[in-house]
Amino acid sequence: MITLQKTPIIAALKKYADDRTIRFHMPGHKGGQIPHNEAISFLGSQAFFADVTNVPGMDDLHQPHGVIGEAQNLAALTFGADQTYFLINGSSCGLQALVMSACNPGDKILVPRNIHRSILSGIILSGAVPVFFLPEYDSDYGIPLGTSPEAIENCLQTHPDARAVLIVYPTYQGIASDLETIAKIVHQYDIPLLVDEAHGPHFGFHEDLPKTALEAGADASVHGTHKMLSSFTQASMLHIKGNRINRQRLEATLKILQSTSTSYLLLASLDGARAQMDNHGREFVQQALETSLFLRNELKKINGYQILGEELLGRAGVFNIDQTKINIGITNLQISGLWAEQWLRQNHHIQVEMADIFNLLLLVTAGNSQSDANSLLQGLKEMCNYIELHPEVTESYSTIKGINPFPYIPELAMSPREAFLGSPSSLSLGQALGHISAEVITCYPPGIPVICPGERFTPEIIQYLSVMKELGIHFQGCYDTSLETVLIIKE
Ligand SMILES: Cc1ncc(COP(=O)(O)O)c(C=O)c1O
């Protein structure tokens, strides 16, 4: 009989610890037995004690036949998958594996522009050719919304030879597309629907949340278990349903991408997070929803904050909303989200999940108490008062106001892989006009690639990047993150 309460990996670790096994094996800290290590003092020796490796009694992530296999099977049951794979290199590695197992060099994959950069890495690694389409967009908040079924239909009509479609569900801000309709459209072409569900691992546990990707008909989904559930950072899951995914190829790809020195701390945290949700999932999501609802209602009473919510339902690309994420638009206060993020951190020791020019984003889970919510409310109220008393902080606002937060898609002159492998040369941003980019440049936030390897620099791209640079936005993915120079392909 299957017992969902079981935590096989944690049980194996406990047994190894209880046996007081003498360790003539890796890792070198021997269960935290070497003195003068600040990490051991800070993290606690128990964490080091549990940091074992693939010794008998444990298992092999690359060929699971024992406790890892058992824990993965339990996770498949919990998350409604035919098969689940534990990921120790983040959701990134699951997304890369999906792209690499669906596409050979030159194969087309349909992807929205607001993909996480790990999907672009998968495209580079596989040699696939991305067919980008724009997600729907909200100009009030300056954020991408979901994908409409019509966008997928149109894209597939133009590219019926695509080998896969990959969708972000939900978006960072919690917006869920009509995945059920999208799945039906995609399956008419007999290709897989791959879903980046990094921000939705809690979906299956409460009726007020959107359907899980697999319930909606997806062939594969990647969960950021560490993002919304309680595994350690970097511990994620990949779920498969049906026969459209070549599992042999997928497993071979995971072997390429994942470390052979599997961290049992990460695996144990996945085992624990899964069992916790089996036993208390609905209750925890209910708590998160209640905290979020309280915050949403209170924040609406404060002049200046705009709370993204159900009024967006029914818009193209907005089928449902995960209310545990709270996106606060703050343009009415005439300050940037980046300024607000810093102010809250410095004055109230509150750290938001993400800030961009127009918004603050909060993630609420059962780990947030009522006292957290009260502190946040107090901080946000005081911030409004502070701005009123110090109008000089709004002086730079006019610069921020005119920004197009989402540039259009530039021409793809060569595949991202060809560009990545091409001969790069470094130029100043201004000189890059007309050249093909050798790298991806992503502004963080909002984490959307502005230019990808293989795309040509246009005046609009250069202008956008220059403005972001002036605003002090962080750049990621590129070699020179100060953006004094960019890498282009020598033609
Ligand atoms: C939508 C989305 N997908 C994938 C990832 C990658 O996840 P990980 O950091 O677990 O590799 C992220 C990370 O923030 C993300 O936001």
The ligand as an SDF file (V2000), in Angstrom:
LIG
                    3D

 16 16  0  0  0  0  0  0  0  0999 V2000
    9.1390   31.7220  -14.5640 C   0  0  0  0  0  0  0  0  0  0  0  0
   10.4390   31.1190  -14.1170 C   0  0  0  0  0  0  0  0  0  0  0  0
   10.8430   29.9650  -14.6730 N   0  0  0  0  0  0  0  0  0  0  0  0
   11.9980   29.3740  -14.3050 C   0  0  0  0  0  0  0  0  0  0  0  0
   12.8090   29.9300  -13.3590 C   0  0  0  0  0  0  0  0  0  0  0  0
   14.0900   29.2480  -12.9870 C   0  0  0  0  0  0  0  0  0  0  0  0
   13.9500   28.6560  -11.7510 O   0  0  0  0  0  0  0  0  0  0  0  0
   15.2010   28.2330  -10.8280 P   0  0  0  0  0  0  0  0  0  0  0  0
   15.6820   29.4880  -10.2060 O   0  0  0  0  0  0  0  0  0  0  0  0
   14.6020   27.2720   -9.8700 O   0  0  0  0  0  0  0  0  0  0  0  0
   16.2180   27.6000  -11.6900 O   0  0  0  0  0  0  0  0  0  0  0  0
   12.4390   31.1330  -12.7530 C   0  0  0  0  0  0  0  0  0  0  0  0
   13.3030   31.7510  -11.7250 C   0  0  0  0  0  0  0  0  0  0  0  0
   13.0720   32.7570  -11.1590 O   0  0  0  0  0  0  0  0  0  0  0  0
   11.2170   31.7450  -13.1470 C   0  0  0  0  0  0  0  0  0  0  0  0
   10.8180   32.9010  -12.5840 O   0  0  0  0  0  0  0  0  0  0  0  0
  1  2  1  0
  2  3  1  0
  2 15  2  0
  3  4  2  0
  4  5  1  0
  5  6  1  0
  5 12  2  0
  6  7  1  0
  7  8  1  0
  8  9  2  0
  8 10  1  0
  8 11  1  0
 12 13  1  0
 12 15  1  0
 13 14  2  0
 15 16  1  0
M  END
$$$$
